[in-house]
Amino acid sequence: MSTLPRLGISVGDLAGIGPEIIYKTLLDSRLLKYCTPVVYGTATVLFDDFPVDNQQSAPLTFRQVRSAADIDPGKPNAVTCWDDDFTLTPGQPTEASGRAARESLLAAARDLKAGLLDALVTAPISKENTQADDFRYPGHTEFLTSFFDAPESLMLLASEDLRVATATGHMPLKDVAGRLTKALLTAKLRILLKSLRQDFGIDKPRVAVLGLNPHAGEKGLLGSEETEIVTPVIEQLLGEGHLVYGPYPADGYFGTGQFRKFDATMALYHDQGLIPFKTLAFERGVNFTAGLPVVRTSPDHGTAYGLAGSFKADETSFREAVYMACDLIRQRQLYAHLKPLIPGPAPRSARHD
């Protein structure tokens, strides 16, 4: 890229560890070789109470601006998106901290849509504390899908050697079976396949699909969703030349390391995918929203109110989210340039493997 990517950073719930992990990530000035960070919030409110690292070659300072149009490339920037003075107690979310989280996210999303940013990295919010009359979304993913008018999106957890997507997202477990349809699973798998090519540079991705029921339904004995929904979708995509396989029993699939044979795994509900992912890659995992016309990443953890104020939070996942956003921007640009030269998958009848 001829210019550094401009990364918008929403601060999350200020009573949580969001400001701390942002601060710790930006302390490493080497980051400025790869992007221009733009934090959405008042820097003095966010960071002034944090201890100074005596090993730093220079203090962490921000260019505070009213608009992302005025940011200073290659330096930390902060966009003012609230003028209210409020007192925060670490670990104790309030109406004010929820409002600040909303305003930070909305301002960053507007600037991303306007082309003033190249990607968005979101610090954790409290889904409960962020709700308001004009913000009724169960999480970042649902809000951004609506805001950017995407017909569907996909929660994709990624680390260096593991990628896990979820066909259904933030919903009660009792509603999953009713939500899972052939149309939904097909749409989610198509988003995943496209993202693996467009965002991760994998020309012929191999994808595994998990079963919904124990032992993947045991041929109908423990549930019919595998035979009625999952298997027909897999067969359809295989017939189109895509390398999609399954359904696999989730416990044995992760327990025996089968996931290492695939470029990504499609779990059918939230905890089925996130529990093994966080067990295997929690510290370095990144939450990426595939299927959007923009790049959005976040750490794979929550607000961690219990750690807030202790200055003991681990910023590794947030740092990985920042670097992954930079990589995804570059990969999408490369894909757009090379796309006319990349053949699609051959129909199954035309393949020789």
C-alpha positions as CSV (number, residue, x, y, z in Angstrom):
1,M,0.0,0.0,0.0
2,S,1.2,3.5,-0.8
3,T,-0.2,4.9,2.4
4,L,-0.7,3.4,5.9
5,P,-4.1,2.0,6.6
6,R,-6.2,4.1,8.9
7,L,-7.6,1.9,11.7
8,G,-10.6,3.2,13.7
9,I,-10.7,2.0,17.3
10,S,-13.9,2.0,19.3
11,V,-13.2,2.1,23.0
12,G,-15.9,-0.3,24.3
13,D,-17.3,0.0,27.8
14,L,-15.0,2.4,29.7
15,A,-15.6,0.5,32.9
16,G,-14.0,-2.6,31.4
17,I,-10.5,-3.3,30.1
18,G,-11.0,-1.7,26.7
19,P,-9.0,1.5,27.3
20,E,-6.2,-0.4,29.0
21,I,-5.7,-2.9,26.2
22,I,-5.8,-0.1,23.7
23,Y,-3.2,1.9,25.7
24,K,-0.9,-1.1,26.1
25,T,-1.1,-1.9,22.4
26,L,-0.3,1.6,21.3
27,L,2.6,1.9,23.7
28,D,4.6,-0.1,21.2
29,S,5.6,2.5,18.6
30,R,6.5,-0.2,16.1
31,L,2.8,-0.4,15.4
32,L,3.0,3.0,13.7
33,K,5.0,1.4,10.9
34,Y,1.9,-0.6,9.8
35,C,-1.1,1.7,10.4
36,T,-2.4,5.0,11.7
37,P,-4.5,4.3,14.8
38,V,-7.5,6.5,15.3
39,V,-9.1,6.1,18.8
40,Y,-12.7,7.3,19.1
41,G,-12.9,9.1,22.5
42,T,-11.1,11.8,24.4
43,A,-7.6,10.7,25.1
44,T,-7.3,12.5,28.4
45,V,-10.4,10.8,29.7
46,L,-9.3,7.4,28.4
47,F,-5.6,7.1,29.3
48,D,-4.5,9.8,31.8
49,D,-4.9,7.5,34.8
50,F,-2.6,4.7,33.5
51,P,0.9,4.4,34.8
52,V,3.8,5.7,32.7
53,D,6.2,3.0,31.4
54,N,9.7,4.3,32.3
55,Q,11.2,2.1,29.6
56,Q,9.4,4.1,26.9
57,S,11.6,6.1,24.6
58,A,8.8,8.7,24.4
59,P,5.5,9.3,26.1
60,L,2.3,8.1,24.5
61,T,0.6,11.2,23.1
62,F,-2.4,11.7,20.8
63,R,-3.4,14.3,18.2
64,Q,-6.9,15.1,19.5
65,V,-9.2,16.1,16.6
66,R,-12.9,16.7,15.9
67,S,-12.9,14.8,12.7
68,A,-11.1,11.9,11.2
69,A,-10.5,14.1,8.2
70,D,-7.9,15.9,10.3
71,I,-5.8,12.9,11.6
72,D,-2.0,12.9,11.4
73,P,-0.8,9.9,9.4
74,G,1.6,7.6,11.1
75,K,0.8,8.9,14.7
76,P,-1.7,8.1,17.3
77,N,-4.9,10.1,16.9
78,A,-8.1,10.5,18.9
79,V,-11.4,11.7,17.6
80,T,-13.6,13.6,20.1
81,C,-17.0,11.9,20.1
82,W,-18.4,13.1,23.4
83,D,-18.1,16.3,25.4
84,D,-19.6,15.2,28.7
85,D,-17.5,15.0,31.8
86,F,-18.2,11.9,33.8
87,T,-16.6,9.9,36.6
88,L,-15.8,6.3,36.0
89,T,-15.2,3.5,38.5
90,P,-13.3,0.6,37.0
91,G,-15.4,-2.6,37.0
92,Q,-18.7,-0.8,37.6
93,P,-20.6,-0.2,34.3
94,T,-22.9,2.7,34.3
95,E,-25.4,4.4,32.0
96,A,-22.6,6.9,31.1
97,S,-20.1,4.2,30.2
98,G,-22.7,2.4,28.1
99,R,-23.5,5.7,26.3
100,A,-19.8,6.4,25.7
101,A,-19.4,2.9,24.2
102,R,-22.3,3.5,21.8
103,E,-21.1,7.0,20.8
104,S,-17.6,5.7,20.1
105,L,-18.8,2.8,18.0
106,L,-21.3,4.9,16.0
107,A,-18.8,7.7,15.3
108,A,-16.2,5.2,14.1
109,A,-18.8,3.3,12.0
110,R,-19.9,6.5,10.3
111,D,-16.4,7.5,9.4
112,L,-15.7,4.0,8.1
113,K,-18.7,4.2,5.9
114,A,-17.7,7.6,4.7
115,G,-14.3,6.4,3.6
116,L,-12.3,8.2,6.3
117,L,-11.1,4.9,7.7
118,D,-9.9,1.7,6.2
119,A,-10.9,-0.7,9.0
120,L,-12.5,-0.9,12.4
121,V,-11.1,-2.6,15.5
122,T,-13.6,-2.8,18.4
123,A,-12.8,-3.0,22.1
124,P,-15.3,-5.1,24.1
125,I,-18.7,-3.8,25.0
126,S,-21.3,-5.0,27.6
127,K,-24.2,-6.2,25.4
128,E,-26.6,-5.4,28.3
129,N,-25.1,-2.0,29.2
130,T,-25.0,-0.8,25.6
131,Q,-28.7,-1.1,24.9
132,A,-30.7,2.0,24.2
133,D,-33.8,3.0,22.4
134,D,-31.8,3.6,19.2
135,F,-29.4,0.7,19.8
136,R,-31.1,-2.7,20.1
137,Y,-28.4,-5.2,18.9
138,P,-27.1,-8.2,20.7
139,G,-23.5,-7.4,19.7
140,H,-21.1,-5.6,17.4
141,T,-21.7,-8.2,14.6
142,E,-25.4,-7.6,14.4
143,F,-25.0,-3.8,14.5
144,L,-22.4,-3.6,11.8
145,T,-24.3,-6.1,9.6
146,S,-27.3,-3.8,9.7
147,F,-25.3,-0.5,9.5
148,F,-23.4,-1.6,6.4
149,D,-26.6,-3.1,4.8
150,A,-25.0,-6.6,4.4
151,P,-27.6,-9.3,3.7
152,E,-25.7,-11.7,6.0
153,S,-22.5,-11.8,7.9
154,L,-20.4,-14.4,9.7
155,M,-18.7,-14.5,13.1
156,L,-15.2,-15.9,12.3
157,L,-12.7,-16.6,15.1
158,A,-9.2,-16.7,13.7
159,S,-5.6,-17.3,15.0
160,E,-2.5,-18.3,13.1
161,D,-3.5,-21.9,12.7
162,L,-7.2,-22.2,13.6
163,R,-10.4,-20.6,12.1
164,V,-13.8,-21.3,13.5
165,A,-17.1,-19.8,12.2
166,T,-20.6,-20.0,13.7
167,A,-23.7,-20.5,11.5
168,T,-25.9,-19.1,14.2
169,G,-24.7,-16.3,16.5
170,H,-26.0,-14.6,19.7
171,M,-29.2,-16.5,20.4
172,P,-30.6,-18.8,23.1
173,L,-29.6,-22.4,22.6
174,K,-33.3,-23.5,22.6
175,D,-33.8,-21.4,19.4
176,V,-30.8,-22.8,17.4
177,A,-32.5,-25.8,15.8
178,G,-35.4,-23.7,14.6
179,R,-33.1,-21.1,13.1
180,L,-30.9,-23.6,11.3
181,T,-32.1,-24.1,7.7
182,K,-30.6,-25.2,4.4
183,A,-30.8,-21.6,3.2
184,L,-29.0,-20.2,6.3
185,L,-26.3,-22.8,6.3
186,T,-25.7,-22.4,2.6
187,A,-25.4,-18.6,2.9
188,K,-23.0,-18.8,5.8
189,L,-20.8,-21.4,4.1
190,R,-20.7,-19.3,1.0
191,I,-19.5,-16.3,3.1
192,L,-16.9,-18.4,4.7
193,L,-15.6,-19.8,1.4
194,K,-15.4,-16.3,-0.1
195,S,-13.7,-14.9,3.0
196,L,-11.0,-17.6,3.0
197,R,-10.2,-16.7,-0.6
198,Q,-10.6,-12.9,-0.4
199,D,-9.4,-12.2,3.1
200,F,-6.9,-15.0,3.8
201,G,-5.6,-15.8,0.3
202,I,-6.5,-19.5,0.2
203,D,-7.4,-20.4,-3.4
204,K,-9.1,-23.7,-2.7
205,P,-10.1,-23.7,0.9
206,R,-11.1,-26.9,2.7
207,V,-14.0,-26.5,5.2
208,A,-15.3,-28.9,7.7
209,V,-18.9,-28.7,9.0
210,L,-19.9,-29.9,12.4
211,G,-23.0,-31.8,13.3
212,L,-25.7,-30.2,15.5
213,N,-26.4,-33.2,17.7
214,P,-24.2,-35.5,19.7
215,H,-22.3,-37.9,17.4
216,A,-23.6,-35.9,14.5
217,G,-27.1,-37.3,15.0
218,E,-26.0,-41.0,14.8
219,K,-27.8,-41.4,11.5
220,G,-31.0,-40.0,12.8
221,L,-31.0,-41.8,16.2
222,L,-30.1,-38.6,18.1
223,G,-31.6,-36.0,15.8
224,S,-32.5,-35.4,12.1
225,E,-30.9,-32.1,11.4
226,E,-27.7,-33.7,10.0
227,T,-29.6,-35.8,7.5
228,E,-32.3,-33.2,6.6
229,I,-30.2,-30.0,6.6
230,V,-26.5,-30.3,7.0
231,T,-25.7,-33.2,4.6
232,P,-27.8,-31.9,1.7
233,V,-26.0,-28.5,1.9
234,I,-22.6,-30.2,2.0
235,E,-23.5,-32.3,-1.1
236,Q,-24.8,-29.3,-3.0
237,L,-21.5,-27.3,-2.4
238,L,-19.4,-30.4,-3.2
239,G,-21.3,-30.7,-6.4
240,E,-20.3,-27.1,-7.2
241,G,-16.7,-27.9,-6.7
242,H,-16.2,-26.6,-3.2
243,L,-14.2,-28.6,-0.7
244,V,-16.7,-28.8,2.1
245,Y,-17.0,-32.0,4.2
246,G,-18.9,-33.4,7.2
247,P,-20.9,-33.4,9.3
248,Y,-18.4,-34.2,12.0
249,P,-19.1,-34.9,15.7
250,A,-17.8,-31.8,17.4
251,D,-16.2,-33.6,20.4
252,G,-14.1,-36.0,18.4
253,Y,-13.3,-33.5,15.7
254,F,-11.5,-31.2,18.1
255,G,-10.4,-33.9,20.5
256,T,-8.4,-35.8,17.9
257,G,-7.1,-32.7,16.1
258,Q,-9.0,-33.3,12.9
259,F,-9.4,-29.5,12.6
260,R,-5.8,-29.3,11.6
261,K,-6.7,-30.8,8.2
262,F,-9.0,-28.0,7.3
263,D,-8.6,-24.3,6.6
264,A,-11.7,-23.5,8.6
265,T,-14.5,-25.1,10.6
266,M,-18.2,-24.2,10.5
267,A,-19.7,-24.7,13.9
268,L,-23.5,-24.6,14.1
269,Y,-24.0,-22.6,17.2
270,H,-22.0,-20.1,19.4
271,D,-20.6,-22.3,22.2
272,Q,-19.9,-25.3,19.9
273,G,-17.3,-23.2,18.1
274,L,-16.2,-20.7,20.7
275,I,-15.4,-23.1,23.6
276,P,-12.8,-25.1,21.6
277,F,-11.5,-22.0,19.9
278,K,-10.9,-20.2,23.2
279,T,-9.5,-23.3,24.7
280,L,-6.9,-23.7,22.0
281,A,-6.2,-20.0,21.0
282,F,-7.6,-17.7,23.6
283,E,-4.6,-15.4,24.1
284,R,-4.0,-14.8,20.3
285,G,-7.5,-15.2,18.9
286,V,-9.3,-12.6,16.9
287,N,-13.0,-12.1,16.2
288,F,-13.4,-11.1,12.5
289,T,-16.8,-10.3,10.9
290,A,-16.7,-11.9,7.5
291,G,-19.2,-10.9,4.8
292,L,-19.1,-7.2,5.4
293,P,-18.0,-4.7,2.7
294,V,-15.5,-3.4,5.3
295,V,-12.9,-4.9,7.6
296,R,-13.8,-5.3,11.3
297,T,-11.9,-7.2,13.9
298,S,-11.9,-7.4,17.7
299,P,-10.3,-9.3,20.6
300,D,-11.9,-12.7,21.3
301,H,-12.7,-11.7,25.0
302,G,-15.2,-9.5,26.8
303,T,-15.1,-6.5,29.1
304,A,-13.4,-8.4,32.0
305,Y,-14.8,-6.0,34.6
306,G,-13.1,-8.0,37.3
307,L,-9.7,-7.0,35.9
308,A,-10.5,-3.4,35.2
309,G,-8.3,-0.9,37.1
310,S,-5.7,-3.4,38.0
311,F,-3.5,-2.8,35.0
312,K,-3.1,-6.5,34.7
313,A,-5.1,-7.1,31.5
314,D,-3.4,-9.0,28.7
315,E,-3.5,-6.9,25.5
316,T,-2.3,-9.8,23.2
317,S,-5.6,-10.5,21.6
318,F,-6.3,-6.8,20.9
319,R,-2.9,-6.4,19.4
320,E,-3.5,-9.4,17.2
321,A,-6.8,-7.8,16.1
322,V,-5.0,-4.6,15.1
323,Y,-2.3,-6.5,13.1
324,M,-4.9,-8.8,11.5
325,A,-6.9,-5.8,10.4
326,C,-3.8,-4.5,8.6
327,D,-3.3,-7.8,6.9
328,L,-6.9,-8.1,5.9
329,I,-6.9,-4.7,4.3
330,R,-3.8,-5.6,2.2
331,Q,-5.2,-9.0,1.3
332,R,-8.5,-7.5,0.1
333,Q,-6.6,-5.0,-2.1
334,L,-4.5,-7.8,-3.5
335,Y,-7.6,-10.0,-4.1
336,A,-9.4,-7.2,-5.9
337,H,-6.4,-6.8,-8.2
338,L,-6.0,-10.5,-8.9
339,K,-9.6,-11.6,-8.8
340,P,-10.0,-11.6,-12.6
341,L,-7.1,-14.0,-12.8
342,I,-8.4,-16.5,-10.2
343,P,-10.6,-19.3,-11.6
344,G,-13.6,-20.4,-9.6
345,P,-13.9,-24.0,-8.3
346,A,-14.4,-26.6,-11.0
347,P,-17.7,-28.5,-10.9
348,R,-17.3,-31.9,-9.1
349,S,-17.8,-33.8,-12.4
350,A,-14.9,-31.9,-13.9
351,R,-12.4,-32.5,-11.1
352,H,-9.8,-35.2,-11.1
353,D,-9.1,-35.5,-7.4
